[in-house]
């Protein structure tokens, strides 16, 4: 073929290529938009109705659909059991890997496989992490009818606390701290959510709980200001400035190895209220979900609703949660083994 003919062919072919690329991009975009259109997306909640996790999940579910392609309906569904291990196992092992299933699980459940917790059938490093609307501060509290008013009291006098099950701070923190700090928590299980424990405290069935500050403020906003409860100590990745005169649990430890163990115990507070999707999502689907989650946290209607419910925003995105989980899983084995033994 002569050079003249080849130049003519190139002149014909080259303009067609950009057109094909535009058509391909348009087709891909249309498929992406249609991928959620008319479909139901489910937000699985690892706890029963009424608690802090349930509230956060429902608020996010009401708004995240507006930021997903096709604007699907997002339906919340409580899948409580075993401190949210049931929901975590479902998302990891059963749920469809097409972006139509998300879950809110317990922050401390993330450590379950690492510590050998019974019922934790997932690898937390492989979840598709979407983000958290807030990192957390945990507080251990005593109702005003209890003899325990301070941390020092707790080292001398028994405090009966409610428990939402393995994988939660209501279970793990009292167990571990009894051994590490010499506290005298007596744990009573069987409560589906913190809301049930709050009612049990008011009925006199139990005397306290180790629970999120955010949950206490939301469900019983008058408890702290009115002195209905005593805040014995706080825990998290750092002291909360709202609790200026409340001891920070790491500072209560006397030995360096005890401090390191407590820091690992409370790493979940930095994970906050973690929203996850199944492992192995196609990259485009994971990006869609992460982008939608981030956009939701800036949505004016979402912000208005969180303000209405007195929910405090202190978010971390999916990439940050993924890095934090990987760091937790790199904790020295002797520290992990110690905590694992204590919280069983």
C-alpha positions, 0 to 999 in steps of 0.5 A: 500500500502506498504512503499516500493511501496509508495517510488517507486511511489514517485520516479516516481511522483516527477521527473515529477513535475519539468518537468510540472512546466517548461512546464507550464512556457514555455506555459505561456511565449509563450502566453505572447509573443503572446499576442501582436504579430500581434496586433495593440497597440494604443497610444491615445493623448489627444491633437491635433497635433503639441503641446508638448503632441503630440510630447512626445506621438509620440516619446514614441509610436515610441519606446515602441513597441520594448519593449513589448512582440511580438514587436507590432506596436504602432499607435498614434491617436489624441483624442483631446477635453476638455483639454484631458478629452475626451481621459481620459474618453475613456481610463477609460470607453471604451478602452480594458483592455488588454494592447492594449490601452494607452494614454497621458493625461494632467497633470492637467486633473488628478485633474478634478474629484477632483475639480468637473470639468465638463466632467471628468468622471473618478477616477484618483486613479484607472488609470493604471499609466505607468510613465512620461518621465519628470516632468514639469515647467510651465511658464506664458509668454508674447509676446514682443508686449504686455505691460506686461513684469513682474509679477508686470505689470500683476497685473496692466495691462491685458494680453490676453492668449490662452487656450487649454480647461478645465483640462489644465494649460493654463486654470486653472492657469490664472483663479486661479491666477487672484483670488489668486494673483490679476493677470489680465489674460484675457482668450481666449479659442478654441485652440486645442494645445499650437502650435495653441496658439503660432501661435496666439501670432505671429499673434497678436490674443493673447499675451501670454500663461501659458505653459510648459517650455519644450514645449516653448523651443521645439516649439520656441527655440529662444523665450527666448534667443532672448527676443521674450517673457518675462517669467513672473513667473514659477510654479511647485513642485520646482523652475527650476534652468534654470530660475534663475531670474524668480519668483517662483509662490508660493513665490509670495503669501503673506498668508500661505493659498494662498501658500498652494492653489497654491501648490495644483494648481501646483501639476500636474507639478510633474505628468509631461506628464502622460502616463496611461492605463485603470483601472483594467488591469490584473497584468501581463499586467500592469507589461508588460506596466510599464516595457516597458515604463521604458525600452523605457526611457533608449533606445538609439534610444529613447534618440537620438530622445529626444535629437534631439527634445530638450526634457528634461528627468526627469522621474518618474515611474508608482508607483511614479505617483500613489503615487503622485496622491493618495497624491493629492487626500488626500489634505484637502477638504477646499483647494480642494474646494477653487481651484475647485471654482476658476478654473470652 
